[in-house]
Amino acid sequence: MVLENYGLKEKIESSFGTAFLSKKRFVDKDELVEKGKEIYKKIWDKLEPAHKGEIVAIEIKTGDYFLGKDLVEADEKAREKYPDEVFYLARIGYRAAWHFR
């Protein structure tokens, strides 16, 4: 995936998930991860086990979240409602959203 194709400029990895920064505005990485984790913990019980392995995109200002089978699907759903926002992304039920072999 080319980040620029999605209006993104930087990927942030954490042990809990991954977030992306938008070219359109600055977002504090620590705040994004902290709020994203906080919201994820509140909605976790609604998401598992029915959506385990799917990606959740969380809009941290409103707490709205969008599910997808992969990053692209979750991102597209989230951007339909919030085209200029930055989302906290996590794989439901896993410590990391992606792994590399």
VMD Tcl script that draws the C-alpha trace (Angstrom):
set ca {
  {0.00 0.00 0.00}
  {1.29 3.46 -0.85}
  {0.44 5.82 2.01}
  {0.17 8.84 -0.28}
  {-2.70 7.18 -2.19}
  {-4.80 7.50 0.95}
  {-3.78 11.06 1.83}
  {-1.43 9.76 4.50}
  {2.15 10.63 5.30}
  {3.30 8.62 8.30}
  {2.47 5.26 9.88}
  {2.65 4.93 13.67}
  {3.11 1.46 15.14}
  {2.29 0.52 18.72}
  {1.87 -2.80 20.50}
  {-1.89 -2.19 20.54}
  {-2.46 -1.07 16.95}
  {-1.42 1.23 14.16}
  {-2.34 4.80 13.32}
  {-1.76 7.04 10.35}
  {-1.21 10.77 10.10}
  {-3.06 12.79 7.52}
  {-1.37 15.25 5.17}
  {-4.23 17.63 5.82}
  {-3.60 18.35 9.50}
  {-1.20 17.64 12.33}
  {-2.19 15.11 14.97}
  {-0.24 14.46 18.13}
  {0.83 10.80 17.93}
  {0.67 10.19 21.67}
  {-2.82 11.68 21.93}
  {-4.05 9.65 18.96}
  {-2.73 6.38 20.38}
  {-3.89 7.12 23.94}
  {-7.43 8.09 22.94}
  {-7.62 5.30 20.38}
  {-6.66 2.69 22.98}
  {-9.12 4.17 25.47}
  {-12.02 3.97 23.01}
  {-10.99 0.50 21.84}
  {-11.06 -0.79 25.42}
  {-14.63 0.57 25.80}
  {-15.93 -1.11 22.62}
  {-13.84 -4.29 22.72}
  {-16.60 -6.41 24.24}
  {-18.99 -5.38 21.43}
  {-16.46 -6.37 18.76}
  {-15.16 -9.72 19.96}
  {-15.61 -12.55 19.17}
  {-17.87 -11.81 16.17}
  {-15.30 -9.54 14.46}
  {-12.00 -11.06 15.63}
  {-9.29 -10.50 13.04}
  {-11.07 -7.59 11.34}
  {-9.71 -4.03 11.35}
  {-11.41 -1.26 13.33}
  {-10.87 2.41 12.40}
  {-11.67 4.72 15.32}
  {-12.34 8.44 14.98}
  {-10.97 9.69 18.31}
  {-12.99 12.92 18.63}
  {-16.40 11.25 18.40}
  {-15.67 7.63 19.28}
  {-17.29 6.48 16.04}
  {-15.76 3.32 14.65}
  {-15.82 1.48 11.34}
  {-15.10 -2.19 10.65}
  {-13.45 -3.74 7.64}
  {-11.97 -7.05 6.61}
  {-8.73 -5.17 5.91}
  {-7.19 -1.73 6.34}
  {-8.49 -0.44 3.01}
  {-12.11 -1.39 3.72}
  {-12.08 0.07 7.26}
  {-10.38 3.25 6.03}
  {-12.81 3.72 3.13}
  {-15.83 3.36 5.43}
  {-14.37 5.82 7.94}
  {-13.46 8.36 5.24}
  {-16.99 8.34 3.86}
  {-18.14 10.04 7.06}
  {-14.89 11.79 8.07}
  {-12.87 12.48 4.90}
  {-10.28 14.73 6.56}
  {-9.80 12.98 9.90}
  {-7.08 10.73 11.24}
  {-8.03 7.31 12.60}
  {-6.67 4.91 15.16}
  {-6.52 1.46 13.56}
  {-6.32 -1.90 15.29}
  {-6.86 -5.57 14.46}
  {-9.63 -6.84 16.73}
  {-8.44 -9.46 19.19}
  {-4.73 -9.10 18.42}
  {-1.90 -7.12 19.97}
  {-0.66 -5.90 16.60}
  {-2.52 -4.94 13.45}
  {0.13 -6.41 11.11}
  {3.09 -8.72 11.18}
  {5.91 -9.13 8.72}
  {7.53 -12.40 7.70}
}
mol new
graphics top color blue
foreach p $ca { graphics top sphere $p radius 0.5 }
foreach p [lrange $ca 0 end-1] q [lrange $ca 1 end] { graphics top cylinder $p $q radius 0.2 }
display resetview
